Amino acid sequence: MRYQVTGKQIDIGEALQTHVVTELGGIVEKYAGRPTDANVIFSKHAHEYACETIVHLSTGMTAQAMGRAPEIYAAFESCAEKMDKQLRRYKRRLKDHHKERTTPVELFGASSYILASSQDGEDTEPESLQPIIVAEMETKIPSLSVGEAVMQMELHGAKVLVFRNERHDGVNVVYKRDDGNIGWIDPAETS
């Protein structure tokens, strides 16, 4: 497994890097089998440190956790606890999907745009219906089953996930509803 331990505008010492590799390696090996790589990013915001960890698994799934604390080691420990809890919760499902899946998850390229919000929070009608594009980026859309998509959304802690449904290659959306349930939009089923 490859580890990349970096700091945003802070120096990360050898001792912290060794601690991260040892602790995170133990957590991931216990639950995930064959992970491919992990990115651990430390940053400092005012008086507290933040640690964000992203682990890519051999099945194509990604687990992500973030922790904050006044000390850098405590921030990592908080993040590691969250990663441990996520992987423990999804261990059976990760292994079940891994047995069925013989190849990694396919990723398809797509454009992602950031649109400007209304100026000064005014509720006035815009001059035109064409939104102002602030930024354009490349993003990846995974090809998953609905169950894998729900699991991926929960592992990321996201409210929405757009994916290509493996069953019929159509673009689908799963999202977290206000009532706590999961919604699934499948345009292919409406025709």
C-alpha positions as CSV (number, residue, x, y, z in Angstrom):
1,M,0.0,0.0,0.0
2,R,1.2,3.5,-0.8
3,Y,1.0,6.3,1.7
4,Q,1.2,10.0,1.0
5,V,1.4,12.0,4.2
6,T,1.5,15.8,3.5
7,G,0.9,19.1,5.2
8,K,-0.7,22.2,3.9
9,Q,1.6,25.0,4.9
10,I,3.0,23.0,7.8
11,D,5.9,20.6,8.2
12,I,5.2,17.0,8.9
13,G,8.0,15.3,10.8
14,E,9.3,11.7,10.4
15,A,7.8,10.6,13.7
16,L,4.3,11.7,12.7
17,Q,4.6,10.1,9.3
18,T,5.7,6.8,10.8
19,H,2.8,7.0,13.4
20,V,0.3,7.6,10.6
21,V,1.6,4.7,8.4
22,T,1.6,2.3,11.4
23,E,-1.8,3.2,12.8
24,L,-3.7,3.6,9.5
25,G,-2.1,0.5,8.0
26,G,-3.4,-1.5,11.0
27,I,-6.9,-0.1,10.6
28,V,-7.1,-0.6,6.9
29,E,-5.6,-4.1,6.8
30,K,-8.0,-5.2,9.5
31,Y,-11.1,-4.4,7.5
32,A,-10.4,-3.8,3.9
33,G,-8.0,-6.6,2.7
34,R,-6.1,-5.1,-0.3
35,P,-6.2,-1.3,-0.2
36,T,-4.2,0.5,-2.9
37,D,-3.3,3.8,-1.5
38,A,-4.0,6.4,1.2
39,N,-3.6,10.1,1.3
40,V,-3.4,11.9,4.6
41,I,-3.4,15.7,4.6
42,F,-2.7,17.8,7.7
43,S,-3.6,21.5,7.9
44,K,-3.9,24.1,10.6
45,H,-6.9,26.5,10.9
46,A,-6.4,29.1,13.6
47,H,-5.8,27.2,16.9
48,E,-6.7,23.7,15.7
49,Y,-5.2,21.1,13.4
50,A,-7.2,19.2,10.9
51,C,-6.5,15.7,9.4
52,E,-8.2,14.4,6.3
53,T,-7.7,10.8,5.2
54,I,-8.7,9.3,1.9
55,V,-8.2,5.6,1.4
56,H,-8.7,4.0,-2.0
57,L,-9.6,0.3,-1.9
58,S,-8.9,-2.3,-4.5
59,T,-12.6,-2.6,-5.3
60,G,-12.6,1.0,-6.5
61,M,-14.4,2.2,-3.4
62,T,-13.1,5.1,-1.4
63,A,-13.3,5.7,2.3
64,Q,-12.9,9.3,3.7
65,A,-12.7,10.7,7.2
66,M,-11.7,14.0,8.8
67,G,-10.7,14.9,12.4
68,R,-10.0,18.2,14.2
69,A,-8.2,18.8,17.5
70,P,-5.9,21.4,19.2
71,E,-2.9,19.0,18.7
72,I,-1.8,17.4,15.5
73,Y,-1.6,13.8,16.9
74,A,-5.0,14.2,18.5
75,A,-6.4,15.3,15.1
76,F,-5.0,12.2,13.4
77,E,-6.4,10.0,16.2
78,S,-9.8,11.5,15.8
79,C,-9.7,10.9,12.0
80,A,-8.4,7.4,12.5
81,E,-11.3,6.6,14.9
82,K,-13.8,7.7,12.2
83,M,-12.0,5.7,9.5
84,D,-12.1,2.6,11.8
85,K,-15.8,3.1,12.5
86,Q,-16.6,3.5,8.8
87,L,-14.6,0.5,7.7
88,R,-16.0,-1.6,10.6
89,R,-19.5,-0.7,9.7
90,Y,-19.1,-1.6,6.0
91,K,-16.7,-4.5,6.4
92,R,-19.1,-7.2,5.4
93,R,-20.5,-5.2,2.5
94,L,-17.0,-4.2,1.3
95,K,-16.0,-7.9,1.3
96,D,-19.2,-9.1,-0.3
97,H,-18.9,-6.6,-3.1
98,H,-15.3,-7.5,-3.5
99,K,-16.2,-11.1,-4.1
100,E,-18.7,-10.3,-6.8
101,R,-16.5,-7.7,-8.5
102,T,-13.7,-9.1,-10.5
103,T,-12.4,-5.7,-11.9
104,P,-12.1,-2.3,-10.2
105,V,-14.9,0.3,-10.5
106,E,-14.9,2.0,-13.8
107,L,-14.6,5.8,-13.7
108,F,-16.0,8.0,-16.5
109,G,-14.9,11.6,-17.1
110,A,-17.3,14.4,-16.8
111,S,-17.3,18.2,-16.5
112,S,-18.1,19.8,-13.2
113,Y,-19.0,23.5,-13.0
114,I,-19.3,26.0,-10.1
115,L,-21.9,28.6,-10.8
116,A,-22.0,32.1,-9.3
117,S,-24.7,32.7,-6.6
118,S,-27.1,35.6,-6.7
119,Q,-25.2,38.8,-5.9
120,D,-25.6,40.3,-2.4
121,G,-28.2,37.7,-1.6
122,E,-30.8,39.7,-3.5
123,D,-34.1,38.0,-4.5
124,T,-34.3,40.1,-7.7
125,E,-34.9,38.5,-11.0
126,P,-31.6,37.9,-13.0
127,E,-31.0,39.8,-16.2
128,S,-30.6,36.5,-18.1
129,L,-31.3,32.9,-17.4
130,Q,-27.7,31.9,-18.3
131,P,-25.7,31.4,-15.0
132,I,-22.2,32.8,-14.7
133,I,-19.6,30.0,-14.6
134,V,-17.0,30.6,-11.9
135,A,-14.9,27.5,-12.4
136,E,-14.8,24.4,-14.6
137,M,-13.2,21.1,-13.4
138,E,-12.9,17.5,-14.5
139,T,-14.6,15.0,-12.3
140,K,-15.1,11.2,-12.3
141,I,-18.4,9.3,-12.3
142,P,-18.1,5.7,-11.0
143,S,-20.0,2.8,-12.5
144,L,-21.6,1.1,-9.5
145,S,-24.6,-1.0,-8.4
146,V,-27.2,0.9,-6.4
147,G,-26.1,-0.8,-3.2
148,E,-22.5,0.2,-3.8
149,A,-23.5,3.7,-4.6
150,V,-25.4,4.1,-1.3
151,M,-22.4,2.6,0.5
152,Q,-20.0,5.0,-1.3
153,M,-22.1,8.0,-0.5
154,E,-22.2,7.1,3.2
155,L,-18.4,6.3,3.3
156,H,-17.8,9.8,1.9
157,G,-20.3,11.4,4.2
158,A,-21.9,13.1,1.1
159,K,-25.5,14.1,0.7
160,V,-25.6,13.2,-3.0
161,L,-23.8,10.8,-5.4
162,V,-24.1,10.7,-9.1
163,F,-23.1,7.4,-10.6
164,R,-23.6,5.2,-13.7
165,N,-25.8,2.3,-13.0
166,E,-24.0,-1.0,-13.9
167,R,-27.3,-2.7,-14.7
168,H,-28.3,-0.4,-17.7
169,D,-25.4,2.1,-18.0
170,G,-27.8,5.0,-17.3
171,V,-26.8,8.0,-15.1
172,N,-28.5,7.7,-11.6
173,V,-28.5,9.7,-8.4
174,V,-28.7,8.6,-4.8
175,Y,-29.3,11.2,-2.1
176,K,-30.0,11.6,1.6
177,R,-33.5,12.7,2.2
178,D,-34.6,15.1,5.0
179,D,-36.5,12.3,6.7
180,G,-33.2,10.3,7.0
181,N,-34.0,7.8,4.3
182,I,-32.1,7.4,1.0
183,G,-33.6,8.6,-2.3
184,W,-32.7,7.0,-5.7
185,I,-33.4,8.7,-9.0
186,D,-33.3,6.3,-12.0
187,P,-34.5,8.0,-15.2
188,A,-34.2,4.7,-17.1
189,E,-37.1,3.2,-15.1
190,T,-39.6,5.9,-16.1
191,S,-39.7,5.0,-19.8
